[in-house]
Amino acid sequence: MIREAPTKARQLIDGASFGPEALKAVGAAFDAAWSEIAGNFGDDPADVEKARLRLANALLSIADEDSRDVEVLKRAALQRMALDYRRRG
């Protein structure tokens, strides 16, 4: 089995300064959120990485040490990301 190198976004998530349980929930929320929106960003690796970084930053902006609910984190991160896109557009 060949493993891909971690993306910058995944490194950002994995390196966040949360305890192990919160980090596990944040990582799972990132993966779940990305699986929902990945198809919206095309096939260009640079565009995909930018989108993944935006998602990681959105997720980290709403997460805290008490974060444990993956579904709540996922929804909040997607809402934050959408809000950030609207502000830029």
N, C-alpha and C positions, 0 to 999 in steps of 0.2 A: 504494500500500500504506500503510495506516494503522498506525502503531506505537503501542502503549500506553505510557504513562509507566511507568518502572521502579517496581516496588513497593518498599516499605521493606525487605523481606527481600532483594530482589535488590541494592539499594543497599548493604546490610550486607555481602553476599557480595563484591560488586565492590570495595568499599572496604577489604576485609581487607588487612592488611599482610603479604602473601606475595609472593614473586617471581612473574614472569609465568607460568612453567610450573605452579607450584602453584596459582596463582589460576585458571588455565584448568581444571585438574582439579577444583578445588573447585566452580567454576561449573557444570561439566558434571555433577558428582555431585549438586548441588542440583537441577538440571533433571531428571535421571533419577529421583531420589528423589521429587520432587514429582509427576512423571507417574504414579508407582506409587500414590500415596496421595491424590491430589487429589479423587477421587470420594468420599472418606470425610468431607468437610467441608461438604457442602451447597452452596447457592447464595448464601448471605448473604455479601456482600463483606467484612464485618467479621470473620466467622468464618474465611473463607478467608485473609485477611491475618494473623490471629492464628496460624493453623496454619503459614503460610509463615514467619512470624517464628520460631516454635518450631523449625521444621526448620532454618532458617538458623543459629540459635543452637546447636542440637545439632551441626550439621556443623562449625561453627567451633570448637566445644569439643573436637572430636576431630582436627581437621586440624592439620598443622604444615608448616613450610617444605619438608619432604621429601616431602609428599603428592603422589603422581602417579597412583596407581591409582584411577580413577573408580569402579570396581565396589566396591572395598574401602571407599572413602570413603562411597559411597551406603549400603552395608549397615550400616556402623558408625553413620552418622547416623540411619538408621531405627531401629536398635536403641536408640540413646541417646534418641531421641524417645519411643519406646514405654516405655522405662524411666522417663522423666520423667513420662509420663502416669500410669503405675502408682503412682508415688510421690504424685502429687497426688490420685489417686482414692481 
